[in-house]
């Protein structure tokens, strides 16, 4: 199962967003690189769950809009509602707002 979100925050780069998430969310976030999506940050907060935030922020006023995808693998035993709420809570720890579901892009 895959889901996707967009959100707005003040960080203009994935490096800055990664650093803030690592300090505040309680999850381990790492920088990565993809041929298709460019740079991204990712976390594996539960077994079988991968969350990725891609590095194409769009400027929205004085802030930036990012896209994220959430992938639940076959070994995931965490209910999707719990994953969703935990991700939203992690994002709220760094001042993210205007979180909304979008069509999956992976």
C-alpha distances in whole Angstrom, upper triangle without the diagonal:
4,7,10,14,17,20,24,26,29,28,29,28,25,27,29,25,24,28,27,24,25,28,27,23,24,21,22,21,22,23,22,22,20,22,20,19,22,23,20,20,17,16,15,16,14,14,11,10,11,12,14,17,18,22,23,24,26,29,30,33,34,30,27,24,21,17,14,10,8,6,5,7,9,11,10,12,12,11,9,12,14,12,12,16,17,15,18,20,20,21,23,25,26,27,24,24,23,19,17,14,14,12,10,12,11
4,7,11,14,17,21,23,26,25,26,24,21,24,25,22,21,25,25,21,23,26,25,22,23,20,20,19,20,20,19,20,18,20,17,16,19,20,17,17,14,15,14,15,15,15,12,10,10,10,11,13,15,19,20,21,22,26,26,29,30,26,23,20,17,13,11,7,6,4,6,9,11,14,12,15,14,13,10,13,14,11,11,15,16,14,16,19,18,18,21,23,24,24,21,21,20,16,15,11,11,10,7,9,8
4,7,11,14,17,20,23,23,24,22,20,23,24,20,20,24,23,20,22,25,23,20,22,19,20,19,20,20,20,20,19,21,18,16,19,19,16,16,14,15,15,15,15,17,14,11,11,10,11,12,14,17,18,19,20,23,23,26,27,23,20,17,14,11,9,6,5,7,9,12,15,17,14,16,14,13,10,11,13,11,9,13,14,12,13,16,16,16,18,21,21,21,18,18,16,13,11,8,8,7,5,8,9
4,7,10,14,16,20,19,20,19,17,20,21,18,18,22,21,18,21,23,22,19,21,19,20,17,19,19,18,19,17,19,16,14,17,17,14,14,13,14,15,16,17,19,16,13,12,9,9,10,11,14,15,15,16,19,19,23,23,20,17,13,11,7,6,4,6,9,12,15,18,20,17,19,17,16,12,13,15,12,10,13,14,11,12,16,15,14,17,19,19,19,15,15,14,10,9,6,5,6,5,7,9
4,7,10,13,17,17,18,17,16,19,19,16,17,20,19,16,19,22,20,17,20,18,19,17,19,19,19,19,19,21,18,15,18,17,14,14,14,15,16,17,18,20,19,15,13,10,10,9,11,14,14,13,14,16,16,19,20,17,14,10,8,6,5,6,8,12,14,18,21,22,19,21,19,17,14,14,15,13,10,12,13,10,10,14,13,11,14,17,16,16,12,11,10,7,5,4,5,8,8,10,12
4,7,10,14,14,15,15,14,18,17,14,16,19,18,16,19,21,20,18,21,19,20,18,19,19,19,19,19,21,18,15,17,16,14,14,15,16,19,19,21,23,22,18,16,13,11,9,10,12,11,10,11,13,12,16,16,13,10,7,6,4,6,9,11,15,18,21,24,26,23,25,22,21,17,17,18,16,13,15,16,12,11,14,14,11,13,16,15,14,10,9,8,6,6,6,7,10,11,11,14
4,7,10,11,13,14,13,16,15,12,15,17,15,14,18,19,17,16,19,18,20,17,19,19,20,21,21,23,21,17,18,17,15,14,15,17,19,19,21,24,23,19,17,14,13,10,11,13,12,10,10,12,11,13,14,10,8,5,6,7,8,11,14,17,20,23,27,27,24,26,23,22,19,18,19,16,14,14,15,12,10,13,12,9,10,13,12,10,7,6,5,4,7,9,10,13,14,15,17
4,7,9,10,12,13,16,14,11,14,16,14,14,18,19,17,16,20,20,21,18,20,19,21,22,22,24,22,19,19,18,16,16,17,19,21,21,24,27,26,22,20,16,15,12,13,13,12,9,9,9,8,10,10,7,5,4,6,9,11,15,17,21,23,27,30,31,28,29,26,25,22,21,22,20,17,17,17,14,12,14,14,10,11,13,11,9,6,5,6,7,10,13,13,17,18,18,20
4,6,8,10,11,13,11,9,12,13,11,12,15,16,14,15,18,18,19,17,18,18,20,21,23,25,23,20,20,18,16,15,17,18,21,21,24,27,27,23,21,17,16,12,14,13,13,10,11,10,9,11,9,6,6,7,8,11,13,16,18,22,25,28,31,32,29,30,27,27,24,23,23,20,18,18,18,15,13,14,13,9,10,11,8,6,5,7,9,10,13,16,17,20,20,20,22
4,6,9,11,12,10,9,12,13,11,13,16,16,15,16,20,20,20,18,19,18,21,22,24,26,25,21,20,18,17,16,19,20,23,23,27,30,30,26,23,20,18,15,15,14,14,10,11,10,10,10,7,5,6,9,10,14,16,19,22,25,28,31,34,34,32,33,30,30,27,26,26,24,22,21,21,18,16,17,15,12,12,13,9,8,8,10,12,14,17,19,20,23,24,23,25
4,6,7,9,6,6,9,10,9,11,14,14,14,15,18,18,18,15,16,15,17,19,21,23,22,19,17,15,14,13,16,18,21,22,25,28,28,24,21,18,16,12,13,11,12,9,11,10,11,12,10,7,7,9,10,13,15,18,20,24,27,29,33,33,30,32,29,30,27,27,26,23,22,22,20,17,17,17,15,12,13,13,10,10,9,12,14,15,18,20,21,23,23,22,23
4,7,9,7,8,11,12,12,14,16,17,17,18,21,21,20,17,17,15,17,17,19,21,20,17,15,13,13,13,17,19,23,24,27,30,29,26,23,19,17,13,12,10,10,7,9,8,11,12,9,7,6,9,10,13,15,19,21,25,28,30,34,34,32,34,32,32,29,29,28,26,24,24,23,20,20,21,18,15,17,17,13,13,13,15,16,17,19,21,21,23,23,21,23
4,5,5,6,9,10,11,12,14,16,17,17,20,19,18,14,14,11,13,14,16,18,18,14,12,10,10,10,14,17,20,22,25,27,27,24,20,17,14,11,10,7,9,7,10,11,14,15,13,11,9,11,10,13,14,17,20,23,26,28,32,32,30,32,30,31,28,28,28,24,23,24,23,19,19,21,18,15,17,17,14,15,14,16,18,18,20,21,21,23,22,20,21
4,5,5,6,8,10,10,12,14,15,15,17,16,14,11,10,8,10,11,14,16,16,13,11,8,7,7,10,13,17,18,22,24,23,20,17,14,11,8,8,6,9,8,12,13,16,18,16,13,11,11,9,11,12,14,17,19,22,24,28,28,26,29,27,28,25,26,25,21,21,22,20,17,17,19,15,13,16,16,13,15,13,16,18,17,19,20,20,21,20,18,19
4,5,5,6,9,10,11,12,14,15,17,15,13,10,9,7,10,12,15,18,19,15,13,9,9,8,11,14,17,19,22,24,24,21,18,16,13,11,11,9,12,12,15,16,19,20,18,15,13,15,13,15,15,18,19,22,24,26,30,29,28,30,28,29,27,28,27,23,23,24,21,18,20,20,17,15,18,17,14,16,15,19,21,20,22,23,23,25,23,22,22
4,5,5,6,9,10,11,12,14,16,15,14,11,12,11,14,16,19,21,21,18,16,13,12,10,13,15,19,19,23,26,26,23,20,17,15,12,13,11,13,12,15,15,17,18,15,13,12,14,13,15,16,19,20,23,26,28,32,31,29,31,29,30,28,28,26,23,23,23,21,18,18,18,15,14,16,14,11,13,13,17,19,19,22,23,24,26,24,23,24
4,5,5,6,9,10,11,11,14,13,12,10,11,10,13,15,18,21,20,17,15,12,10,8,11,12,16,17,20,23,23,20,17,14,12,9,11,10,12,11,14,14,16,18,15,12,11,12,10,13,12,16,17,20,23,25,29,28,26,28,25,26,24,24,23,20,19,19,17,14,15,15,12,10,12,11,8,11,10,14,16,15,18,20,20,22,21,21,21
4,5,5,6,9,10,10,12,10,9,6,7,7,11,14,16,20,20,16,15,11,9,6,9,10,13,14,18,20,21,18,15,12,11,9,11,11,14,13,17,18,19,21,19,16,14,15,12,14,13,15,16,19,21,23,27,26,24,26,24,25,23,24,22,19,19,19,17,14,15,15,12,11,14,12,10,13,13,16,19,17,20,21,21,23,22,21,21
4,6,5,6,9,10,12,11,10,8,9,10,14,16,19,23,23,20,18,14,13,10,12,12,16,16,20,22,23,20,18,16,14,13,15,14,17,16,19,20,21,22,20,17,16,17,15,17,16,19,20,22,24,26,30,28,26,28,26,27,26,26,24,21,21,21,18,16,17,17,13,13,15,12,10,13,14,18,21,20,23,24,25,27,25,25,24
4,5,5,6,8,10,11,11,10,12,13,16,19,22,25,25,21,20,17,14,12,13,13,16,16,20,23,24,21,18,16,15,13,16,15,18,16,19,19,20,21,18,15,15,16,15,17,16,19,19,22,24,26,30,29,26,28,25,26,25,24,22,20,20,19,16,14,15,14,10,10,11,9,6,10,11,15,18,17,21,22,24,26,25,25,25
4,5,5,5,8,7,8,7,10,12,15,18,20,24,23,20,19,16,13,10,10,10,13,12,16,19,20,17,15,12,12,11,14,15,17,16,19,20,20,22,20,16,15,16,14,15,14,16,16,19,20,23,26,25,23,24,21,23,21,21,19,16,16,16,13,11,12,11,7,8,10,8,7,10,10,14,17,16,19,20,21,24,22,22,22
4,6,6,7,6,6,6,9,11,15,18,21,24,25,21,20,17,14,11,11,10,12,12,16,18,20,17,15,14,14,13,16,17,20,19,22,23,24,25,23,20,19,19,17,18,16,18,18,20,21,23,26,25,23,24,22,24,22,23,20,18,18,18,15,13,15,14,10,11,13,10,10,14,14,18,21,19,22,23,25,27,25,25,24
4,6,7,9,9,10,12,14,18,21,24,28,28,25,24,20,17,14,14,13,16,15,18,21,23,20,19,17,17,16,19,19,22,21,24,24,24,26,23,20,20,21,19,21,19,21,21,23,24,27,30,28,25,26,24,26,25,24,22,20,20,19,16,15,16,14,11,12,13,9,9,13,14,18,21,20,24,25,27,29,28,28,27
4,6,8,10,11,14,16,20,23,25,29,29,25,25,21,18,15,15,13,16,14,17,21,22,19,18,16,17,16,19,20,22,20,23,23,23,24,22,19,19,19,18,20,18,20,19,22,23,26,29,27,24,25,22,23,22,22,19,17,18,16,13,12,13,10,8,9,9,6,7,10,12,15,19,18,21,23,25,27,26,27,27
4,5,8,9,13,16,18,22,24,27,27,24,23,20,17,13,13,11,12,10,14,17,19,16,15,13,14,14,18,19,22,20,23,24,24,25,23,20,19,19,17,18,16,17,16,19,20,22,25,23,21,21,18,20,19,18,15,14,14,13,10,9,10,8,5,7,9,6,8,11,12,15,18,16,19,20,22,25,23,24,24
4,7,9,13,16,19,23,25,28,28,25,25,22,19,15,13,11,12,9,12,15,18,15,15,14,16,16,20,21,24,23,26,27,27,29,27,24,23,22,20,21,18,19,17,19,20,22,24,22,20,20,17,19,19,19,16,14,16,14,11,11,13,10,8,11,12,9,11,15,15,18,21,19,22,23,25,27,25,26,26
4,6,10,13,16,19,21,25,25,22,22,19,16,12,10,7,8,6,10,13,15,12,12,11,13,14,17,19,22,22,25,26,27,29,27,23,22,21,19,18,16,16,15,16,17,18,21,19,17,18,16,18,17,18,15,13,14,14,10,10,13,11,8,11,13,11,12,16,16,19,21,19,21,21,23,25,23,23,22
4,7,10,13,17,19,23,23,20,20,17,14,10,8,6,7,8,11,13,15,13,11,11,12,13,16,18,21,21,25,26,27,29,27,24,22,22,19,19,16,16,15,16,17,19,22,20,18,20,18,20,20,21,18,15,17,17,14,13,15,15,11,13,16,14,14,18,18,21,23,21,23,23,24,26,23,23,22
4,7,10,13,16,19,20,17,16,13,10,6,5,5,8,9,13,15,15,13,11,9,9,10,13,14,17,17,21,23,24,26,25,21,19,19,16,16,13,14,14,15,17,18,22,20,19,21,19,21,20,21,19,16,17,17,14,12,15,15,11,12,15,14,13,17,16,19,21,19,21,21,22,23,21,20,19
4,6,10,13,17,18,15,14,11,8,5,5,7,10,12,15,16,17,14,11,11,10,10,12,13,16,17,21,23,25,27,25,22,20,19,16,16,14,15,15,16,18,19,22,21,20,23,22,24,22,24,22,18,20,21,18,15,18,18,15,15,19,17,16,19,18,22,24,21,23,23,23,24,21,20,19
4,7,10,14,15,12,11,7,6,4,7,9,12,15,18,19,19,17,13,12,10,10,10,10,14,15,19,21,23,26,24,21,18,18,15,15,14,15,16,17,20,21,24,24,23,25,24,26,24,26,24,21,21,23,20,17,20,21,17,17,20,19,17,20,19,22,24,22,23,23,23,23,21,19,18
4,7,10,12,10,8,6,5,6,7,10,13,16,19,19,18,16,13,12,9,10,9,10,13,16,19,22,24,27,26,23,20,19,16,15,14,14,15,16,19,19,23,23,22,25,24,26,24,26,25,21,22,24,22,19,21,23,19,19,23,22,20,23,21,24,25,23,24,23,22,22,19,17,16
4,7,9,8,5,4,6,8,10,14,16,19,21,22,20,18,15,14,11,11,9,9,12,15,19,21,24,27,26,23,20,19,16,15,14,15,17,17,20,21,24,24,24,27,27,28,26,28,27,24,24,26,24,21,24,25,22,21,25,25,23,25,23,25,26,24,25,24,22,22,19,16,15
4,5,5,5,6,8,10,11,15,17,20,22,22,20,18,15,14,11,12,9,10,12,16,19,22,25,28,27,24,21,19,16,15,14,14,16,16,19,19,23,24,23,27,26,28,25,28,27,24,24,27,25,22,24,26,23,22,26,27,25,26,24,26,26,24,24,22,21,20,17,14,12
4,6,6,9,11,14,15,19,20,24,25,25,23,21,18,17,14,15,12,12,13,17,20,23,26,29,29,26,22,21,18,17,16,16,18,18,22,22,25,26,26,30,29,30,28,30,30,27,27,30,28,25,27,30,27,26,29,30,28,29,27,28,28,26,26,24,22,21,18,14,13
4,6,9,11,14,15,18,20,23,25,25,22,20,17,16,13,13,10,11,12,15,17,21,24,27,27,24,21,19,16,14,14,14,16,16,20,20,24,25,25,29,28,29,26,28,29,25,25,28,27,23,25,28,26,24,28,29,27,28,25,26,26,24,23,21,19,17,15,11,10
4,6,7,11,12,16,18,21,23,23,21,19,15,14,10,10,6,7,8,12,14,18,20,24,24,21,17,15,12,11,11,11,14,15,19,20,23,25,24,27,27,27,24,26,26,23,22,25,24,20,22,25,22,21,24,25,23,24,21,23,22,20,20,19,17,16,13,10,9
4,6,10,13,16,19,22,24,25,23,21,17,15,12,11,7,6,8,12,14,18,21,24,23,20,17,16,13,13,13,14,17,18,21,22,26,27,26,30,29,29,27,29,28,25,24,27,25,22,24,26,23,21,25,25,23,24,22,24,24,22,22,21,20,19,17,14,13
4,7,10,14,17,20,22,23,22,19,15,14,10,9,6,5,8,11,14,17,20,23,22,19,16,15,12,12,12,14,16,18,21,22,26,26,25,28,27,28,26,27,27,23,23,25,23,20,22,23,20,19,22,22,20,22,20,22,23,21,22,21,20,20,18,15,15
4,7,10,13,16,19,20,19,16,12,10,7,5,4,5,9,11,14,17,19,22,21,18,15,14,10,10,9,11,13,15,18,19,23,23,22,25,24,25,22,24,23,19,19,21,20,16,18,20,17,15,19,19,17,19,17,19,20,18,19,19,18,18,16,14,13
4,7,11,13,16,18,17,14,10,8,6,5,7,8,11,12,16,18,20,23,22,18,15,15,11,11,9,11,12,14,17,18,22,22,20,23,21,23,21,22,21,17,17,19,17,14,16,17,14,13,17,16,15,17,15,18,19,17,19,19,18,19,17,16,15
4,7,9,12,14,13,10,7,5,4,6,9,11,14,15,19,21,23,26,24,21,18,17,13,12,9,10,10,11,13,15,19,18,17,19,18,20,18,19,18,14,15,17,15,12,15,16,13,13,17,16,16,18,16,19,20,17,19,18,18,19,16,15,14
4,6,9,11,11,8,6,5,7,9,12,14,18,18,22,24,25,28,26,23,20,19,15,14,11,11,10,11,12,14,17,16,14,17,15,17,16,17,15,12,14,15,12,10,13,14,11,12,16,15,15,18,17,19,21,18,19,18,19,20,18,18,16
4,6,7,8,5,5,6,9,12,15,18,21,22,25,27,28,31,30,26,24,22,18,17,13,12,10,10,10,11,14,13,11,13,12,15,14,16,14,11,13,15,12,11,15,15,13,14,18,17,18,21,19,22,23,20,21,19,21,21,18,19,17
4,7,9,7,7,8,11,14,17,20,23,23,26,28,28,31,30,26,24,22,19,18,14,13,11,11,11,13,15,13,11,12,10,13,13,14,11,9,11,12,9,9,12,12,10,13,16,15,16,19,18,20,22,19,20,19,21,22,19,20,19
4,6,5,8,10,13,16,20,23,25,26,29,31,31,34,33,29,27,25,22,20,16,15,11,11,9,11,12,10,8,9,7,10,11,13,10,8,12,13,10,11,14,14,13,16,18,18,20,22,21,23,24,21,21,20,22,22,20,21,19
4,6,9,12,15,18,21,24,27,28,31,33,34,37,36,32,30,28,24,22,18,16,13,11,9,9,10,7,6,8,8,12,12,15,13,11,14,16,14,14,18,18,17,19,22,22,23,26,24,26,27,24,24,22,24,24,21,22,20
4,7,10,13,17,19,23,25,27,29,32,33,36,35,32,29,26,23,20,17,14,11,8,6,5,7,5,4,8,8,11,11,15,13,11,14,16,15,14,18,19,18,20,23,23,24,26,25,26,27,23,23,21,21,21,18,19,16
4,7,10,14,16,20,22,23,26,29,29,32,32,28,25,23,19,17,13,11,7,6,5,6,9,9,6,9,8,11,10,13,11,8,11,13,12,11,15,16,14,16,19,20,21,23,21,22,23,19,19,17,18,18,15,16,14
4,7,10,13,16,19,20,23,26,27,30,29,25,22,20,16,14,10,8,6,5,7,8,12,12,10,13,12,14,12,15,14,10,12,15,13,11,14,16,14,15,18,19,19,21,19,21,22,18,18,16,17,17,14,14,12
4,7,10,13,16,16,19,22,23,26,25,22,19,16,13,11,7,6,5,6,9,11,15,15,13,15,14,15,12,14,13,10,10,13,11,8,12,13,11,12,15,16,16,18,15,17,18,15,15,14,14,15,12,13,12
4,6,10,12,13,16,19,21,24,23,20,16,14,10,9,5,5,7,8,12,14,18,18,16,19,17,18,16,17,17,13,13,16,14,11,13,16,13,12,16,17,16,18,15,17,18,15,15,14,14,15,12,11,10
4,7,9,10,13,16,17,20,20,16,13,11,7,6,4,7,9,12,15,17,21,22,20,22,20,21,18,19,19,15,14,16,15,11,13,15,13,11,15,16,14,15,13,15,15,13,14,13,13,14,12,12,12
4,6,8,11,14,16,20,19,16,12,10,7,6,6,8,11,14,17,19,23,24,22,25,23,24,21,22,22,19,18,20,19,15,16,19,16,14,18,19,17,18,15,17,17,15,15,15,14,15,13,11,11
4,6,9,12,15,18,17,14,11,10,7,8,9,12,15,17,21,23,27,27,26,29,27,27,24,26,25,22,21,23,21,18,19,21,18,16,19,20,17,18,16,18,18,17,18,18,16,17,16,14,14
4,6,10,12,16,16,13,9,8,7,8,10,13,17,19,23,25,29,30,28,31,29,29,26,27,27,24,22,24,23,19,20,22,20,17,20,21,19,19,16,17,17,16,17,17,15,16,16,13,15
4,6,9,12,12,9,6,5,5,8,11,14,17,20,24,26,30,31,29,31,29,29,26,26,26,23,21,23,22,19,18,21,19,15,18,19,16,16,13,14,14,14,15,16,15,17,17,15,17
4,6,10,11,8,5,5,7,9,13,16,20,23,26,29,33,34,32,34,31,31,28,28,28,25,23,24,24,21,20,22,21,17,19,21,18,17,14,14,14,14,15,17,15,17,18,16,19
4,6,7,6,4,6,9,12,16,19,23,26,29,32,36,37,34,36,34,33,30,30,30,27,25,26,26,22,21,23,22,18,19,21,18,16,14,14,14,15,17,19,18,20,21,20,22
4,6,5,5,6,10,13,17,20,23,26,30,33,36,37,35,36,33,33,29,28,29,27,24,25,25,22,20,22,21,18,18,20,17,15,13,12,11,14,15,18,17,20,21,21,24
4,6,8,10,14,17,20,24,26,30,33,36,40,40,38,39,36,35,32,31,32,30,27,27,27,24,22,24,23,19,19,21,18,16,14,14,13,16,18,21,21,24,25,25,27
4,7,10,14,17,20,24,26,30,33,36,40,40,37,39,36,35,32,31,31,29,27,27,27,24,22,23,22,18,18,19,16,14,13,13,14,17,19,22,22,25,26,26,28
4,7,10,14,16,20,23,26,29,32,36,36,34,35,32,32,29,28,28,26,23,23,23,20,18,19,18,15,15,16,13,11,10,10,11,13,16,19,19,22,23,22,25
4,7,10,13,17,20,23,26,29,33,33,31,33,30,30,26,26,26,24,21,22,22,18,17,19,17,14,15,16,13,12,10,11,11,12,14,17,16,19,20,19,21
4,7,10,14,17,20,23,26,30,31,28,30,28,27,24,23,24,21,19,20,20,16,15,17,16,13,14,17,14,13,10,10,9,10,11,13,13,15,16,15,18
4,7,10,13,17,20,23,27,27,25,27,25,24,21,21,22,19,16,18,18,14,14,16,15,12,14,16,14,13,10,11,11,10,11,12,11,14,14,13,15
4,7,10,13,17,20,23,25,22,25,22,22,18,19,20,17,15,17,17,13,13,16,15,12,15,17,16,16,12,13,12,10,10,10,9,10,10,9,11
4,7,10,13,16,20,21,19,21,19,19,15,16,17,13,12,14,14,10,11,14,13,11,14,16,15,16,12,13,13,10,10,9,9,11,9,9,10
4,7,10,13,16,18,16,18,16,16,13,15,15,12,11,14,14,11,12,16,14,13,17,18,18,19,16,16,16,12,12,10,9,9,7,7,7
4,7,10,13,14,12,14,13,13,10,12,12,9,9,12,12,9,12,14,13,13,17,18,18,20,17,18,17,14,13,11,11,11,9,10,9
4,6,10,11,10,13,12,12,10,13,13,10,11,14,14,12,15,17,16,17,20,21,22,23,20,21,21,17,16,14,14,13,10,11,9
4,7,8,6,9,9,10,8,12,12,9,11,14,14,13,16,18,17,18,21,23,24,25,22,23,23,19,18,16,16,16,13,14,12
4,5,5,9,10,12,11,15,15,12,15,18,17,16,19,21,20,22,25,26,27,28,26,27,27,23,22,19,19,18,15,16,13
4,6,8,11,12,12,16,16,14,17,20,19,19,22,24,23,25,28,29,30,32,29,30,30,26,25,22,22,21,18,19,16
4,6,9,12,13,16,15,14,17,19,18,19,22,23,22,24,27,28,29,31,29,30,30,27,26,23,24,23,20,22,19
4,6,8,9,13,12,10,13,16,15,15,18,19,19,21,24,24,26,28,26,27,27,23,23,20,22,21,18,20,18
4,6,9,12,10,10,14,15,14,16,19,19,20,22,24,25,27,29,27,28,28,24,24,22,23,23,21,23,21
4,6,8,7,7,10,11,11,13,15,16,16,19,20,21,24,25,23,24,25,21,21,19,21,22,20,22,21
4,5,5,7,9,10,11,13,14,16,17,19,20,22,24,25,23,23,23,20,19,17,19,20,18,21,20
4,5,5,6,9,10,11,12,14,15,17,18,20,22,23,20,21,20,17,16,13,16,16,15,18,17
4,5,5,6,9,10,11,12,14,15,16,19,21,21,19,19,19,15,14,13,16,17,17,20,20
4,5,5,6,9,10,10,12,14,15,17,19,20,19,19,19,16,16,15,18,20,19,21,21
4,6,5,6,9,10,10,12,14,16,18,19,17,18,18,14,15,13,16,17,16,18,18
4,6,5,6,9,10,11,12,15,16,17,14,15,15,11,11,10,13,15,14,17,17
4,5,5,6,9,10,10,13,15,15,14,14,15,12,12,12,16,18,18,20,21
4,5,5,6,9,10,11,13,15,13,15,16,13,14,15,18,20,19,21,21
4,5,5,6,9,10,12,13,11,12,14,10,12,12,15,17,16,18,18
4,5,5,6,9,10,11,9,9,11,8,10,11,14,17,17,19,20
4,5,5,6,9,10,10,11,13,11,13,15,18,21,20,22,23
4,5,5,7,9,9,11,14,12,15,16,18,21,20,21,22
4,5,6,7,5,8,11,9,12,14,16,19,19,20,21
4,5,5,5,7,10,9,13,15,18,21,21,23,24
4,6,7,10,14,13,16,19,21,24,24,25,26
4,6,9,13,13,16,19,21,24,23,24,25
4,6,10,11,15,18,20,23,23,24,26
4,7,7,11,14,16,19,20,21,22
4,5,9,12,15,18,19,21,23
4,6,10,12,16,17,19,21
4,7,10,13,14,16,18
4,6,10,12,14,17
4,7,9,12,14
4,6,9,12
4,6,9
4,6
4
